[in-house]
Each structure stands twice: as structure tokens, then as C-alpha cells.
């Protein structure tokens, strides 16, 4: 007789094994995109480089992000050790987010992306037409 908690344990262990195997077979670009990719993660990192922010402050700096998506992306960054979440035991609850020491190592990547985006904005209007749409769609 198999109990419900045993099935959950077996499924969870299987999930962990598959996840670990996937991570080991990734190339470095896949790993970087998995950790730092996402619609709002780069924006979160960009705003946290300046200072520690509360959730509401982050929400104000990224108004296009829904509360659900912002929360999800923050949790993923926290899980990967990029962001530190500090909860203060008070009413109303106060939660602050900051970059970890490890998270700060991603800042050169963010600065490179920013420089590339800035350069692209300046030059994208000057590309010849044949280079703008170079696909057989």
C-alpha cells in the first residue's frame, strides 16, 4: 500500500533529479538566459543596483509589470541567489529586496545589455532596408 505522502516524495525526488540533469546539460548561454532572462528580471536587477527597494517601490518603477509577475520573477531571482529578500516582523509587513553579493556579479552583463540597447536605439533607424528584414518569412 502506497501512501499519498510517499507518492509526493517520489514525484518530488524525480522532479529534482530531472531538474539537476537539465541544468548539467545546459550550455552557459542557456544557464544565463534561464537565470537572468524573463520579461522583468533585467529591469528588477537594473533598479536594485542603485539601492534596496520595497516591493511597492519596485512596482512603481516597473508599472507595466503585474503584481503577480513581479512577485514570481522576484521569487525566482531569490531562489537563484541573485536577490535577497528581507522580511521585517511588523504590521503592516515590510519586505525589502536587494542584490546579493553574487547578484552584483551580474551587473556588468546588465550594463553591457544597456549599452547595446542604447547603441541599437541610435543606429536602428539608419540601417539600410535590406538589413532590417533579412528573413524569408
C-alpha positions in Angstrom: 0.0 0.0 0.0 1.4 3.3 -1.1 0.5 6.4 0.9 -0.2 9.8 -0.5 2.9 11.4 1.1 5.1 8.7 -0.4 3.9 9.4 -3.9 4.6 13.1 -3.4 8.1 12.4 -2.1 8.8 10.1 -5.1 7.5 12.6 -7.5 9.4 15.5 -5.9 12.7 13.4 -5.9 12.1 12.6 -9.6 11.5 16.3 -10.3 14.7 17.2 -8.6 16.7 14.6 -10.5 15.3 15.8 -13.8 16.0 19.4 -12.9 19.6 18.7 -11.9 20.2 16.7 -15.1 18.8 19.6 -17.2 21.0 22.1 -15.5 24.1 20.0 -16.0 23.4 19.5 -19.8 22.8 23.3 -20.4 25.4 25.3 -22.2 26.5 28.6 -20.4 24.2 30.8 -22.6 21.2 28.7 -21.7 22.0 28.9 -18.0 22.4 32.7 -18.2 19.1 33.1 -20.0 17.4 30.8 -17.6 18.6 32.8 -14.6 18.6 36.3 -15.9 16.0 36.0 -18.7 12.4 36.9 -18.3 10.4 39.9 -19.1 11.0 41.7 -15.9 14.2 40.2 -14.3 16.6 42.6 -16.1 14.5 45.6 -15.1 14.4 44.4 -11.5 18.2 43.9 -11.4 18.7 47.3 -13.0 16.6 49.1 -10.4 18.1 47.1 -7.5 21.7 48.0 -8.5 21.1 51.5 -7.0 19.6 50.7 -3.7 17.5 48.4 -1.6 13.8 48.7 -2.6 10.5 47.7 -1.1 8.0 45.8 -3.2 5.8 48.9 -3.7 8.8 50.9 -4.8 9.8 48.2 -7.3 6.2 48.2 -8.6 6.2 51.9 -9.1 9.5 51.8 -11.1 8.1 49.0 -13.3 4.4 49.9 -13.6 3.9 47.7 -16.7 4.5 44.5 -14.6 1.6 42.9 -12.9 1.9 42.3 -9.2 1.8 38.5 -9.9 4.6 38.6 -12.5 6.8 40.9 -10.4 6.3 38.6 -7.4 7.1 35.5 -9.5 10.2 37.0 -11.0 11.5 38.2 -7.6 10.9 34.7 -6.2 12.9 33.1 -9.0 15.8 35.6 -8.5 15.7 34.9 -4.8 15.7 31.1 -5.4 18.8 31.5 -7.7 20.7 33.6 -5.1 20.6 36.8 -7.1 18.2 38.8 -4.9 18.0 38.9 -1.1 14.5 39.3 0.4 14.3 40.6 4.0 11.1 40.4 5.8 10.6 42.7 8.9 8.2 41.3 11.5 5.8 44.2 11.8 2.3 45.2 10.9 1.8 46.0 8.1 4.5 43.6 6.8 7.6 45.3 5.4 9.7 43.4 2.8 12.8 44.8 1.2 14.7 43.5 -1.8 18.4 43.9 -2.5 21.1 42.3 -4.7 23.2 39.7 -3.1 27.0 39.8 -3.4 26.6 37.1 -6.1 23.8 39.1 -7.7 26.1 42.1 -8.1 28.3 40.0 -10.3 25.5 40.1 -13.0 25.7 43.9 -13.1 28.4 44.0 -15.9 26.0 41.9 -18.0 23.2 44.4 -17.4 25.5 47.3 -18.2 26.5 45.6 -21.4 22.9 45.0 -22.4 22.1 48.6 -21.6 25.0 49.9 -23.8 23.9 47.6 -26.6 20.3 48.7 -26.4 21.3 52.4 -26.3 23.5 51.8 -29.4 20.7 49.9 -31.2 18.2 52.8 -30.5 20.6 55.3 -32.1 21.5 53.2 -35.1 18.4 51.2 -35.9 16.8 54.0 -37.9 19.9 54.2 -40.1 20.1 50.6 -41.2 19.6 50.0 -44.9 16.2 48.5 -45.7 17.7 45.2 -46.9 19.4 44.6 -43.4 16.3 45.4 -41.4 14.3 42.4 -42.6 16.7 39.7 -43.7 14.5 36.7 -43.4 12.4 34.6 -45.8 9.2 34.9 -43.8 
